[in-house]
Amino acid sequence: MRSGSFRHGVIALGLCGGVALAGAAESVNTGSVSPDVNSGLASSGPIGATGQTMPAKFSAENDALDKMPIMGHPLPLTAEQKRMVYDSLAAGSEAEAKGIAVGPATALPADVTIHGLPDNVTEQVPALKGYKFVKLSDKIVIVSPPNRVVVGEIAK
């Protein structure tokens, strides 16, 4: 008799648990639960998407970033580092390149001379190691030497 009661109790408990799970699933499917960043529910876009992983069709910002060439993304320099680099390079004896218009992700013409960065600049700003530069009248452009592509610019 005892084992029969125990068996009926387990069955009843299983049924109650199943009903509770079905109710929870129904509330998720109908959208009656508010979106929560930690639960993975997204109010717009795919489940689990964050600001960085949101597909471009749902995020205008990510759409614009997707269309920008990788080399067009700005160098990770602070305003203080940019000022120090500009002041150091502008004071140097390298001649300014004349008559060219370049920006990030563009290749320099073959006749433009690129110069090595001084040691004091690369010691203070390690992110610039391996790059070279060209001095223009209104800015300094940072160049990747193997392909002569502009990877960054520092304005006056």
Phi and psi restraints in degrees (value plus and minus 20) as a CYANA .aco file:
   2 ARG   PHI     -83.8   -43.8
   2 ARG   PSI     -64.7   -24.7
   3 SER   PHI     -85.0   -45.0
   3 SER   PSI     -50.1   -10.1
   4 GLY   PHI     -87.2   -47.2
   4 GLY   PSI     -59.5   -19.5
   5 SER   PHI     -87.0   -47.0
   5 SER   PSI     -61.2   -21.2
   6 PHE   PHI     -83.0   -43.0
   6 PHE   PSI     -64.1   -24.1
   7 ARG   PHI     -82.3   -42.3
   7 ARG   PSI     -62.5   -22.5
   8 HIS   PHI     -85.3   -45.3
   8 HIS   PSI     -56.2   -16.2
   9 GLY   PHI     -85.5   -45.5
   9 GLY   PSI     -62.1   -22.1
  10 VAL   PHI     -85.3   -45.3
  10 VAL   PSI     -61.0   -21.0
  11 ILE   PHI     -84.7   -44.7
  11 ILE   PSI     -63.2   -23.2
  12 ALA   PHI     -83.9   -43.9
  12 ALA   PSI     -61.8   -21.8
  13 LEU   PHI     -83.6   -43.6
  13 LEU   PSI     -61.4   -21.4
  14 GLY   PHI     -83.0   -43.0
  14 GLY   PSI     -60.6   -20.6
  15 LEU   PHI     -85.5   -45.5
  15 LEU   PSI     -62.1   -22.1
  16 CYS   PHI     -83.7   -43.7
  16 CYS   PSI     -62.1   -22.1
  17 GLY   PHI     -84.2   -44.2
  17 GLY   PSI     -60.3   -20.3
  18 GLY   PHI     -84.9   -44.9
  18 GLY   PSI     -59.7   -19.7
  19 VAL   PHI     -85.0   -45.0
  19 VAL   PSI     -60.5   -20.5
  20 ALA   PHI     -84.0   -44.0
  20 ALA   PSI     -64.1   -24.1
  21 LEU   PHI     -83.8   -43.8
  21 LEU   PSI     -60.7   -20.7
  22 ALA   PHI     -83.8   -43.8
  22 ALA   PSI     -59.3   -19.3
  23 GLY   PHI     -85.0   -45.0
  23 GLY   PSI     -60.5   -20.5
  24 ALA   PHI     -85.9   -45.9
  24 ALA   PSI     -62.3   -22.3
  25 ALA   PHI     -84.2   -44.2
  25 ALA   PSI     -58.5   -18.5
  26 GLU   PHI     -84.0   -44.0
  26 GLU   PSI     -60.9   -20.9
  27 SER   PHI     -88.1   -48.1
  27 SER   PSI     -51.1   -11.1
  28 VAL   PHI     -91.2   -51.2
  28 VAL   PSI     -63.7   -23.7
  29 ASN   PHI     -87.1   -47.1
  29 ASN   PSI     -51.2   -11.2
  30 THR   PHI    -107.9   -67.9
  30 THR   PSI     -27.5    12.5
  31 GLY   PHI      60.7   100.7
  31 GLY   PSI      -4.8    35.2
  32 SER   PHI     -98.1   -58.1
  32 SER   PSI     -29.3    10.7
  33 VAL   PHI    -111.5   -71.5
  33 VAL   PSI     115.0   155.0
  34 SER   PHI     -91.3   -51.3
  34 SER   PSI     125.1   165.1
  35 PRO   PHI     -82.2   -42.2
  35 PRO   PSI     120.7   160.7
  36 ASP   PHI    -155.3  -115.3
  36 ASP   PSI     110.6   150.6
  37 VAL   PHI     -80.0   -40.0
  37 VAL   PSI     -59.8   -19.8
  38 ASN   PHI     -96.0   -56.0
  38 ASN   PSI     -43.4    -3.4
  39 SER   PHI    -106.4   -66.4
  39 SER   PSI     -31.5     8.5
  40 GLY   PHI      70.0   110.0
  40 GLY   PSI     -17.8    22.2
  41 LEU   PHI    -106.5   -66.5
  41 LEU   PSI     107.9   147.9
  42 ALA   PHI    -127.3   -87.3
  42 ALA   PSI     116.3   156.3
  43 SER   PHI     -93.3   -53.3
  43 SER   PSI     -50.9   -10.9
  44 SER   PHI    -161.7  -121.7
  44 SER   PSI     105.9   145.9
  45 GLY   PHI      87.8   127.8
  45 GLY   PSI    -197.7  -157.7
  46 PRO   PHI     -88.5   -48.5
  46 PRO   PSI     135.9   175.9
  47 ILE   PHI     -83.5   -43.5
  47 ILE   PSI     111.7   151.7
  48 GLY   PHI      66.0   106.0
  48 GLY   PSI     -23.5    16.5
  49 ALA   PHI     -92.4   -52.4
  49 ALA   PSI     118.9   158.9
  50 THR   PHI    -131.3   -91.3
  50 THR   PSI    -198.9  -158.9
  51 GLY   PHI     -77.4   -37.4
  51 GLY   PSI     -56.6   -16.6
  52 GLN   PHI    -102.3   -62.3
  52 GLN   PSI     -45.5    -5.5
  53 THR   PHI    -123.8   -83.8
  53 THR   PSI     -17.7    22.3
  54 MET   PHI     -86.6   -46.6
  54 MET   PSI     108.1   148.1
  55 PRO   PHI     -79.4   -39.4
  55 PRO   PSI     131.1   171.1
  56 ALA   PHI     -79.9   -39.9
  56 ALA   PSI     -48.0    -8.0
  57 LYS   PHI     -90.6   -50.6
  57 LYS   PSI     -34.5     5.5
  58 PHE   PHI    -125.9   -85.9
  58 PHE   PSI     -32.2     7.8
  59 SER   PHI    -154.4  -114.4
  59 SER   PSI      95.1   135.1
  60 ALA   PHI     -83.9   -43.9
  60 ALA   PSI     -56.2   -16.2
  61 GLU   PHI     -84.2   -44.2
  61 GLU   PSI     -66.8   -26.8
  62 ASN   PHI     -86.9   -46.9
  62 ASN   PSI     -52.0   -12.0
  63 ASP   PHI     -82.9   -42.9
  63 ASP   PSI     -64.0   -24.0
  64 ALA   PHI     -86.4   -46.4
  64 ALA   PSI     -60.6   -20.6
  65 LEU   PHI     -86.4   -46.4
  65 LEU   PSI     -55.8   -15.8
  66 ASP   PHI     -84.3   -44.3
  66 ASP   PSI     -50.9   -10.9
  67 LYS   PHI    -104.1   -64.1
  67 LYS   PSI     -33.1     6.9
  68 MET   PHI    -104.0   -64.0
  68 MET   PSI     112.2   152.2
  69 PRO   PHI     -80.4   -40.4
  69 PRO   PSI     128.4   168.4
  70 ILE   PHI     -74.9   -34.9
  70 ILE   PSI     -59.9   -19.9
  71 MET   PHI     -89.7   -49.7
  71 MET   PSI     -32.7     7.3
  72 GLY   PHI    -105.4   -65.4
  72 GLY   PSI     -29.4    10.6
  73 HIS   PHI     -90.8   -50.8
  73 HIS   PSI     120.3   160.3
  74 PRO   PHI     -87.3   -47.3
  74 PRO   PSI     131.3   171.3
  75 LEU   PHI     -86.2   -46.2
  75 LEU   PSI     127.5   167.5
  76 PRO   PHI    -100.5   -60.5
  76 PRO   PSI      47.7    87.7
  77 LEU   PHI    -135.4   -95.4
  77 LEU   PSI     122.5   162.5
  78 THR   PHI     -98.7   -58.7
  78 THR   PSI     146.9   186.9
  79 ALA   PHI     -81.7   -41.7
  79 ALA   PSI     -57.3   -17.3
  80 GLU   PHI     -85.5   -45.5
  80 GLU   PSI     -62.2   -22.2
  81 GLN   PHI     -84.7   -44.7
  81 GLN   PSI     -62.7   -22.7
  82 LYS   PHI     -80.2   -40.2
  82 LYS   PSI     -63.6   -23.6
  83 ARG   PHI     -82.8   -42.8
  83 ARG   PSI     -63.8   -23.8
  84 MET   PHI     -82.9   -42.9
  84 MET   PSI     -64.2   -24.2
  85 VAL   PHI     -83.8   -43.8
  85 VAL   PSI     -67.1   -27.1
  86 TYR   PHI     -81.0   -41.0
  86 TYR   PSI     -67.7   -27.7
  87 ASP   PHI     -81.7   -41.7
  87 ASP   PSI     -61.6   -21.6
  88 SER   PHI     -85.1   -45.1
  88 SER   PSI     -64.7   -24.7
  89 LEU   PHI     -98.0   -58.0
  89 LEU   PSI     -55.2   -15.2
  90 ALA   PHI     -86.9   -46.9
  90 ALA   PSI     -50.2   -10.2
  91 ALA   PHI     -99.1   -59.1
  91 ALA   PSI     -31.0     9.0
  92 GLY   PHI     -91.0   -51.0
  92 GLY   PSI     151.6   191.6
  93 SER   PHI    -109.6   -69.6
  93 SER   PSI     -20.0    20.0
  94 GLU   PHI     -85.7   -45.7
  94 GLU   PSI     119.8   159.8
  95 ALA   PHI     -94.4   -54.4
  95 ALA   PSI     128.2   168.2
  96 GLU   PHI     -95.0   -55.0
  96 GLU   PSI     120.7   160.7
  97 ALA   PHI     -98.8   -58.8
  97 ALA   PSI     112.2   152.2
  98 LYS   PHI    -127.5   -87.5
  98 LYS   PSI     125.6   165.6
  99 GLY   PHI      51.8    91.8
  99 GLY   PSI       4.3    44.3
 100 ILE   PHI    -142.5  -102.5
 100 ILE   PSI     128.3   168.3
 101 ALA   PHI    -144.7  -104.7
 101 ALA   PSI      89.7   129.7
 102 VAL   PHI    -151.5  -111.5
 102 VAL   PSI     139.5   179.5
 103 GLY   PHI    -169.0  -129.0
 103 GLY   PSI    -198.8  -158.8
 104 PRO   PHI     -74.9   -34.9
 104 PRO   PSI     120.1   160.1
 105 ALA   PHI      53.6    93.6
 105 ALA   PSI      -7.3    32.7
 106 THR   PHI    -126.9   -86.9
 106 THR   PSI     128.5   168.5
 107 ALA   PHI    -107.8   -67.8
 107 ALA   PSI     119.9   159.9
 108 LEU   PHI     -97.1   -57.1
 108 LEU   PSI     125.9   165.9
 109 PRO   PHI     -81.4   -41.4
 109 PRO   PSI     132.0   172.0
 110 ALA   PHI     -84.0   -44.0
 110 ALA   PSI     -45.7    -5.7
 111 ASP   PHI    -104.9   -64.9
 111 ASP   PSI     -20.5    19.5
 112 VAL   PHI    -108.4   -68.4
 112 VAL   PSI     107.7   147.7
 113 THR   PHI    -101.9   -61.9
 113 THR   PSI     110.1   150.1
 114 ILE   PHI    -124.3   -84.3
 114 ILE   PSI     126.0   166.0
 115 HIS   PHI    -137.5   -97.5
 115 HIS   PSI     129.0   169.0
 116 GLY   PHI     -93.9   -53.9
 116 GLY   PSI     128.0   168.0
 117 LEU   PHI     -97.0   -57.0
 117 LEU   PSI     117.6   157.6
 118 PRO   PHI     -82.0   -42.0
 118 PRO   PSI     131.2   171.2
 119 ASP   PHI     -78.6   -38.6
 119 ASP   PSI     -58.6   -18.6
 120 ASN   PHI     -83.8   -43.8
 120 ASN   PSI     -50.9   -10.9
 121 VAL   PHI     -92.3   -52.3
 121 VAL   PSI     -66.6   -26.6
 122 THR   PHI     -91.5   -51.5
 122 THR   PSI     -43.5    -3.5
 123 GLU   PHI     -91.6   -51.6
 123 GLU   PSI     -59.7   -19.7
 124 GLN   PHI    -100.8   -60.8
 124 GLN   PSI     -47.0    -7.0
 125 VAL   PHI    -149.9  -109.9
 125 VAL   PSI      62.6   102.6
 126 PRO   PHI     -79.7   -39.7
 126 PRO   PSI     -42.9    -2.9
 127 ALA   PHI     -82.8   -42.8
 127 ALA   PSI     -37.0     3.0
 128 LEU   PHI    -114.8   -74.8
 128 LEU   PSI     -19.9    20.1
 129 LYS   PHI     -80.5   -40.5
 129 LYS   PSI     115.4   155.4
 130 GLY   PHI      71.7   111.7
 130 GLY   PSI     -30.0    10.0
 131 TYR   PHI    -118.1   -78.1
 131 TYR   PSI     144.3   184.3
 132 LYS   PHI    -144.6  -104.6
 132 LYS   PSI    -198.9  -158.9
 133 PHE   PHI    -163.4  -123.4
 133 PHE   PSI     142.6   182.6
 134 VAL   PHI    -152.6  -112.6
 134 VAL   PSI     112.7   152.7
 135 LYS   PHI    -113.1   -73.1
 135 LYS   PSI     105.1   145.1
 136 LEU   PHI    -133.5   -93.5
 136 LEU   PSI     152.7   192.7
 137 SER   PHI     -85.7   -45.7
 137 SER   PSI     -52.2   -12.2
 138 ASP   PHI    -135.3   -95.3
 138 ASP   PSI     -22.2    17.8
 139 LYS   PHI    -185.0  -145.0
 139 LYS   PSI     148.8   188.8
 140 ILE   PHI    -131.2   -91.2
 140 ILE   PSI     111.1   151.1
 141 VAL   PHI    -128.8   -88.8
 141 VAL   PSI     117.8   157.8
 142 ILE   PHI    -116.8   -76.8
 142 ILE   PSI     112.7   152.7
 143 VAL   PHI    -144.3  -104.3
 143 VAL   PSI     120.5   160.5
 144 SER   PHI    -104.6   -64.6
 144 SER   PSI      93.9   133.9
 145 PRO   PHI     -79.6   -39.6
 145 PRO   PSI     -60.9   -20.9
 146 PRO   PHI     -80.8   -40.8
 146 PRO   PSI     -56.8   -16.8
 147 ASN   PHI    -137.3   -97.3
 147 ASN   PSI     -18.2    21.8
 148 ARG   PHI      39.3    79.3
 148 ARG   PSI      12.0    52.0
 149 VAL   PHI    -115.0   -75.0
 149 VAL   PSI     116.8   156.8
 150 VAL   PHI     -94.1   -54.1
 150 VAL   PSI     102.2   142.2
 151 VAL   PHI    -125.3   -85.3
 151 VAL   PSI     -27.8    12.2
 152 GLY   PHI    -193.9  -153.9
 152 GLY   PSI     142.7   182.7
 153 GLU   PHI    -162.5  -122.5
 153 GLU   PSI     128.2   168.2
 154 ILE   PHI    -146.0  -106.0
 154 ILE   PSI      93.2   133.2
 155 ALA   PHI    -100.3   -60.3
 155 ALA   PSI     142.5   182.5
